[in-house]
Amino acid sequence: MGLEEVGVKTEKNGKVIAGDDDKTAVPNIYAIGDVCAGRLELTPTAILAGRLLAARLFGKGKRLMSYKYVPTTVFTPVEYGSCGWSQEDA
């Protein structure tokens, strides 16, 4: 996409570096979802992040996406789910 040519910072793997407010290193260029470094690769979180960004840009929203307590699951023959801190972090 030529992101580096316009000044958007990326990691070696191509993921875009964006702040908690979804801003990149270039004014008026934002990044959400799977394209961002260090973010969960989950469609529902990307959808909410996009809605919150739109509200901040075009409305009076101030809320940022929180990735702290996002429930997730692993689809395997053995059922598994998680939400919140790991036992080690708790």
Chimera marker file (.cmm) of the C-alpha trace (Angstrom):
<marker_set name="trace">
<marker id="1" x="0.000" y="0.000" z="0.000" r="1" g="1" b="0" radius="0.5"/>
<marker id="2" x="2.970" y="2.310" z="0.276" r="1" g="1" b="0" radius="0.5"/>
<marker id="3" x="2.350" y="3.196" z="3.902" r="1" g="1" b="0" radius="0.5"/>
<marker id="4" x="6.033" y="3.779" z="4.552" r="1" g="1" b="0" radius="0.5"/>
<marker id="5" x="6.129" y="6.277" z="1.660" r="1" g="1" b="0" radius="0.5"/>
<marker id="6" x="3.648" y="8.548" z="3.441" r="1" g="1" b="0" radius="0.5"/>
<marker id="7" x="5.276" y="8.089" z="6.853" r="1" g="1" b="0" radius="0.5"/>
<marker id="8" x="3.049" y="5.487" z="8.518" r="1" g="1" b="0" radius="0.5"/>
<marker id="9" x="5.241" y="3.418" z="10.849" r="1" g="1" b="0" radius="0.5"/>
<marker id="10" x="5.023" y="-0.349" z="10.617" r="1" g="1" b="0" radius="0.5"/>
<marker id="11" x="6.673" y="-3.280" z="12.319" r="1" g="1" b="0" radius="0.5"/>
<marker id="12" x="8.855" y="-5.731" z="10.402" r="1" g="1" b="0" radius="0.5"/>
<marker id="13" x="5.866" y="-8.018" z="9.898" r="1" g="1" b="0" radius="0.5"/>
<marker id="14" x="3.909" y="-5.188" z="8.227" r="1" g="1" b="0" radius="0.5"/>
<marker id="15" x="1.551" y="-4.479" z="11.124" r="1" g="1" b="0" radius="0.5"/>
<marker id="16" x="0.748" y="-0.773" z="11.527" r="1" g="1" b="0" radius="0.5"/>
<marker id="17" x="1.831" y="0.965" z="14.710" r="1" g="1" b="0" radius="0.5"/>
<marker id="18" x="-1.105" y="2.928" z="16.125" r="1" g="1" b="0" radius="0.5"/>
<marker id="19" x="-1.799" y="4.530" z="19.489" r="1" g="1" b="0" radius="0.5"/>
<marker id="20" x="-4.666" y="3.788" z="21.848" r="1" g="1" b="0" radius="0.5"/>
<marker id="21" x="-6.663" y="6.418" z="19.941" r="1" g="1" b="0" radius="0.5"/>
<marker id="22" x="-6.013" y="4.550" z="16.636" r="1" g="1" b="0" radius="0.5"/>
<marker id="23" x="-3.826" y="7.381" z="15.287" r="1" g="1" b="0" radius="0.5"/>
<marker id="24" x="-0.765" y="6.470" z="13.269" r="1" g="1" b="0" radius="0.5"/>
<marker id="25" x="2.402" y="8.566" z="12.974" r="1" g="1" b="0" radius="0.5"/>
<marker id="26" x="0.707" y="10.567" z="10.192" r="1" g="1" b="0" radius="0.5"/>
<marker id="27" x="-2.064" y="13.069" z="10.994" r="1" g="1" b="0" radius="0.5"/>
<marker id="28" x="-5.497" y="11.995" z="9.728" r="1" g="1" b="0" radius="0.5"/>
<marker id="29" x="-4.433" y="8.396" z="9.043" r="1" g="1" b="0" radius="0.5"/>
<marker id="30" x="-5.931" y="5.902" z="11.484" r="1" g="1" b="0" radius="0.5"/>
<marker id="31" x="-5.630" y="2.130" z="11.808" r="1" g="1" b="0" radius="0.5"/>
<marker id="32" x="-7.958" y="-0.380" z="13.442" r="1" g="1" b="0" radius="0.5"/>
<marker id="33" x="-8.407" y="-4.125" z="13.562" r="1" g="1" b="0" radius="0.5"/>
<marker id="34" x="-6.095" y="-6.875" z="12.394" r="1" g="1" b="0" radius="0.5"/>
<marker id="35" x="-3.771" y="-4.457" z="10.599" r="1" g="1" b="0" radius="0.5"/>
<marker id="36" x="-2.558" y="-2.994" z="13.935" r="1" g="1" b="0" radius="0.5"/>
<marker id="37" x="0.426" y="-4.275" z="15.872" r="1" g="1" b="0" radius="0.5"/>
<marker id="38" x="-0.393" y="-5.725" z="19.278" r="1" g="1" b="0" radius="0.5"/>
<marker id="39" x="-4.156" y="-5.847" z="18.796" r="1" g="1" b="0" radius="0.5"/>
<marker id="40" x="-6.464" y="-8.816" z="18.985" r="1" g="1" b="0" radius="0.5"/>
<marker id="41" x="-7.297" y="-10.301" z="15.613" r="1" g="1" b="0" radius="0.5"/>
<marker id="42" x="-11.012" y="-10.620" z="16.219" r="1" g="1" b="0" radius="0.5"/>
<marker id="43" x="-13.749" y="-9.278" z="13.942" r="1" g="1" b="0" radius="0.5"/>
<marker id="44" x="-16.060" y="-8.071" z="16.749" r="1" g="1" b="0" radius="0.5"/>
<marker id="45" x="-13.285" y="-5.990" z="18.334" r="1" g="1" b="0" radius="0.5"/>
<marker id="46" x="-12.406" y="-4.435" z="14.966" r="1" g="1" b="0" radius="0.5"/>
<marker id="47" x="-16.063" y="-3.570" z="14.343" r="1" g="1" b="0" radius="0.5"/>
<marker id="48" x="-16.409" y="-1.888" z="17.735" r="1" g="1" b="0" radius="0.5"/>
<marker id="49" x="-13.072" y="-0.083" z="17.320" r="1" g="1" b="0" radius="0.5"/>
<marker id="50" x="-14.307" y="1.263" z="13.971" r="1" g="1" b="0" radius="0.5"/>
<marker id="51" x="-17.595" y="2.425" z="15.443" r="1" g="1" b="0" radius="0.5"/>
<marker id="52" x="-15.848" y="4.143" z="18.336" r="1" g="1" b="0" radius="0.5"/>
<marker id="53" x="-13.382" y="5.824" z="15.965" r="1" g="1" b="0" radius="0.5"/>
<marker id="54" x="-16.219" y="7.053" z="13.762" r="1" g="1" b="0" radius="0.5"/>
<marker id="55" x="-17.996" y="8.448" z="16.815" r="1" g="1" b="0" radius="0.5"/>
<marker id="56" x="-14.821" y="10.307" z="17.850" r="1" g="1" b="0" radius="0.5"/>
<marker id="57" x="-14.202" y="11.664" z="14.363" r="1" g="1" b="0" radius="0.5"/>
<marker id="58" x="-17.748" y="12.593" z="13.343" r="1" g="1" b="0" radius="0.5"/>
<marker id="59" x="-19.692" y="12.809" z="16.564" r="1" g="1" b="0" radius="0.5"/>
<marker id="60" x="-19.081" y="13.747" z="20.111" r="1" g="1" b="0" radius="0.5"/>
<marker id="61" x="-17.694" y="10.410" z="21.182" r="1" g="1" b="0" radius="0.5"/>
<marker id="62" x="-14.681" y="10.234" z="23.456" r="1" g="1" b="0" radius="0.5"/>
<marker id="63" x="-14.575" y="6.511" z="24.244" r="1" g="1" b="0" radius="0.5"/>
<marker id="64" x="-11.544" y="4.442" z="23.210" r="1" g="1" b="0" radius="0.5"/>
<marker id="65" x="-11.555" y="0.732" z="22.476" r="1" g="1" b="0" radius="0.5"/>
<marker id="66" x="-10.453" y="-1.334" z="25.460" r="1" g="1" b="0" radius="0.5"/>
<marker id="67" x="-8.783" y="-4.631" z="24.681" r="1" g="1" b="0" radius="0.5"/>
<marker id="68" x="-8.345" y="-5.532" z="28.349" r="1" g="1" b="0" radius="0.5"/>
<marker id="69" x="-11.274" y="-7.898" z="28.945" r="1" g="1" b="0" radius="0.5"/>
<marker id="70" x="-12.200" y="-9.375" z="25.576" r="1" g="1" b="0" radius="0.5"/>
<marker id="71" x="-13.682" y="-12.858" z="25.786" r="1" g="1" b="0" radius="0.5"/>
<marker id="72" x="-12.233" y="-15.255" z="23.266" r="1" g="1" b="0" radius="0.5"/>
<marker id="73" x="-12.209" y="-18.926" z="22.469" r="1" g="1" b="0" radius="0.5"/>
<marker id="74" x="-10.091" y="-21.466" z="20.667" r="1" g="1" b="0" radius="0.5"/>
<marker id="75" x="-11.986" y="-23.751" z="18.308" r="1" g="1" b="0" radius="0.5"/>
<marker id="76" x="-10.516" y="-27.203" z="18.879" r="1" g="1" b="0" radius="0.5"/>
<marker id="77" x="-11.966" y="-30.623" z="19.725" r="1" g="1" b="0" radius="0.5"/>
<marker id="78" x="-11.345" y="-29.702" z="23.374" r="1" g="1" b="0" radius="0.5"/>
<marker id="79" x="-13.535" y="-26.752" z="24.384" r="1" g="1" b="0" radius="0.5"/>
<marker id="80" x="-11.658" y="-23.737" z="25.712" r="1" g="1" b="0" radius="0.5"/>
<marker id="81" x="-12.596" y="-20.177" z="26.527" r="1" g="1" b="0" radius="0.5"/>
<marker id="82" x="-11.137" y="-17.280" z="28.459" r="1" g="1" b="0" radius="0.5"/>
<marker id="83" x="-11.900" y="-13.802" z="29.715" r="1" g="1" b="0" radius="0.5"/>
<marker id="84" x="-9.885" y="-11.481" z="31.921" r="1" g="1" b="0" radius="0.5"/>
<marker id="85" x="-6.475" y="-12.014" z="33.460" r="1" g="1" b="0" radius="0.5"/>
<marker id="86" x="-4.503" y="-15.214" z="33.286" r="1" g="1" b="0" radius="0.5"/>
<marker id="87" x="-3.992" y="-17.079" z="36.555" r="1" g="1" b="0" radius="0.5"/>
<marker id="88" x="-0.362" y="-15.971" z="36.559" r="1" g="1" b="0" radius="0.5"/>
<marker id="89" x="-1.265" y="-12.285" z="36.137" r="1" g="1" b="0" radius="0.5"/>
<marker id="90" x="-4.017" y="-12.441" z="38.758" r="1" g="1" b="0" radius="0.5"/>
<link id1="1" id2="2" r="1" g="1" b="0" radius="0.2"/>
<link id1="2" id2="3" r="1" g="1" b="0" radius="0.2"/>
<link id1="3" id2="4" r="1" g="1" b="0" radius="0.2"/>
<link id1="4" id2="5" r="1" g="1" b="0" radius="0.2"/>
<link id1="5" id2="6" r="1" g="1" b="0" radius="0.2"/>
<link id1="6" id2="7" r="1" g="1" b="0" radius="0.2"/>
<link id1="7" id2="8" r="1" g="1" b="0" radius="0.2"/>
<link id1="8" id2="9" r="1" g="1" b="0" radius="0.2"/>
<link id1="9" id2="10" r="1" g="1" b="0" radius="0.2"/>
<link id1="10" id2="11" r="1" g="1" b="0" radius="0.2"/>
<link id1="11" id2="12" r="1" g="1" b="0" radius="0.2"/>
<link id1="12" id2="13" r="1" g="1" b="0" radius="0.2"/>
<link id1="13" id2="14" r="1" g="1" b="0" radius="0.2"/>
<link id1="14" id2="15" r="1" g="1" b="0" radius="0.2"/>
<link id1="15" id2="16" r="1" g="1" b="0" radius="0.2"/>
<link id1="16" id2="17" r="1" g="1" b="0" radius="0.2"/>
<link id1="17" id2="18" r="1" g="1" b="0" radius="0.2"/>
<link id1="18" id2="19" r="1" g="1" b="0" radius="0.2"/>
<link id1="19" id2="20" r="1" g="1" b="0" radius="0.2"/>
<link id1="20" id2="21" r="1" g="1" b="0" radius="0.2"/>
<link id1="21" id2="22" r="1" g="1" b="0" radius="0.2"/>
<link id1="22" id2="23" r="1" g="1" b="0" radius="0.2"/>
<link id1="23" id2="24" r="1" g="1" b="0" radius="0.2"/>
<link id1="24" id2="25" r="1" g="1" b="0" radius="0.2"/>
<link id1="25" id2="26" r="1" g="1" b="0" radius="0.2"/>
<link id1="26" id2="27" r="1" g="1" b="0" radius="0.2"/>
<link id1="27" id2="28" r="1" g="1" b="0" radius="0.2"/>
<link id1="28" id2="29" r="1" g="1" b="0" radius="0.2"/>
<link id1="29" id2="30" r="1" g="1" b="0" radius="0.2"/>
<link id1="30" id2="31" r="1" g="1" b="0" radius="0.2"/>
<link id1="31" id2="32" r="1" g="1" b="0" radius="0.2"/>
<link id1="32" id2="33" r="1" g="1" b="0" radius="0.2"/>
<link id1="33" id2="34" r="1" g="1" b="0" radius="0.2"/>
<link id1="34" id2="35" r="1" g="1" b="0" radius="0.2"/>
<link id1="35" id2="36" r="1" g="1" b="0" radius="0.2"/>
<link id1="36" id2="37" r="1" g="1" b="0" radius="0.2"/>
<link id1="37" id2="38" r="1" g="1" b="0" radius="0.2"/>
<link id1="38" id2="39" r="1" g="1" b="0" radius="0.2"/>
<link id1="39" id2="40" r="1" g="1" b="0" radius="0.2"/>
<link id1="40" id2="41" r="1" g="1" b="0" radius="0.2"/>
<link id1="41" id2="42" r="1" g="1" b="0" radius="0.2"/>
<link id1="42" id2="43" r="1" g="1" b="0" radius="0.2"/>
<link id1="43" id2="44" r="1" g="1" b="0" radius="0.2"/>
<link id1="44" id2="45" r="1" g="1" b="0" radius="0.2"/>
<link id1="45" id2="46" r="1" g="1" b="0" radius="0.2"/>
<link id1="46" id2="47" r="1" g="1" b="0" radius="0.2"/>
<link id1="47" id2="48" r="1" g="1" b="0" radius="0.2"/>
<link id1="48" id2="49" r="1" g="1" b="0" radius="0.2"/>
<link id1="49" id2="50" r="1" g="1" b="0" radius="0.2"/>
<link id1="50" id2="51" r="1" g="1" b="0" radius="0.2"/>
<link id1="51" id2="52" r="1" g="1" b="0" radius="0.2"/>
<link id1="52" id2="53" r="1" g="1" b="0" radius="0.2"/>
<link id1="53" id2="54" r="1" g="1" b="0" radius="0.2"/>
<link id1="54" id2="55" r="1" g="1" b="0" radius="0.2"/>
<link id1="55" id2="56" r="1" g="1" b="0" radius="0.2"/>
<link id1="56" id2="57" r="1" g="1" b="0" radius="0.2"/>
<link id1="57" id2="58" r="1" g="1" b="0" radius="0.2"/>
<link id1="58" id2="59" r="1" g="1" b="0" radius="0.2"/>
<link id1="59" id2="60" r="1" g="1" b="0" radius="0.2"/>
<link id1="60" id2="61" r="1" g="1" b="0" radius="0.2"/>
<link id1="61" id2="62" r="1" g="1" b="0" radius="0.2"/>
<link id1="62" id2="63" r="1" g="1" b="0" radius="0.2"/>
<link id1="63" id2="64" r="1" g="1" b="0" radius="0.2"/>
<link id1="64" id2="65" r="1" g="1" b="0" radius="0.2"/>
<link id1="65" id2="66" r="1" g="1" b="0" radius="0.2"/>
<link id1="66" id2="67" r="1" g="1" b="0" radius="0.2"/>
<link id1="67" id2="68" r="1" g="1" b="0" radius="0.2"/>
<link id1="68" id2="69" r="1" g="1" b="0" radius="0.2"/>
<link id1="69" id2="70" r="1" g="1" b="0" radius="0.2"/>
<link id1="70" id2="71" r="1" g="1" b="0" radius="0.2"/>
<link id1="71" id2="72" r="1" g="1" b="0" radius="0.2"/>
<link id1="72" id2="73" r="1" g="1" b="0" radius="0.2"/>
<link id1="73" id2="74" r="1" g="1" b="0" radius="0.2"/>
<link id1="74" id2="75" r="1" g="1" b="0" radius="0.2"/>
<link id1="75" id2="76" r="1" g="1" b="0" radius="0.2"/>
<link id1="76" id2="77" r="1" g="1" b="0" radius="0.2"/>
<link id1="77" id2="78" r="1" g="1" b="0" radius="0.2"/>
<link id1="78" id2="79" r="1" g="1" b="0" radius="0.2"/>
<link id1="79" id2="80" r="1" g="1" b="0" radius="0.2"/>
<link id1="80" id2="81" r="1" g="1" b="0" radius="0.2"/>
<link id1="81" id2="82" r="1" g="1" b="0" radius="0.2"/>
<link id1="82" id2="83" r="1" g="1" b="0" radius="0.2"/>
<link id1="83" id2="84" r="1" g="1" b="0" radius="0.2"/>
<link id1="84" id2="85" r="1" g="1" b="0" radius="0.2"/>
<link id1="85" id2="86" r="1" g="1" b="0" radius="0.2"/>
<link id1="86" id2="87" r="1" g="1" b="0" radius="0.2"/>
<link id1="87" id2="88" r="1" g="1" b="0" radius="0.2"/>
<link id1="88" id2="89" r="1" g="1" b="0" radius="0.2"/>
<link id1="89" id2="90" r="1" g="1" b="0" radius="0.2"/>
</marker_set>
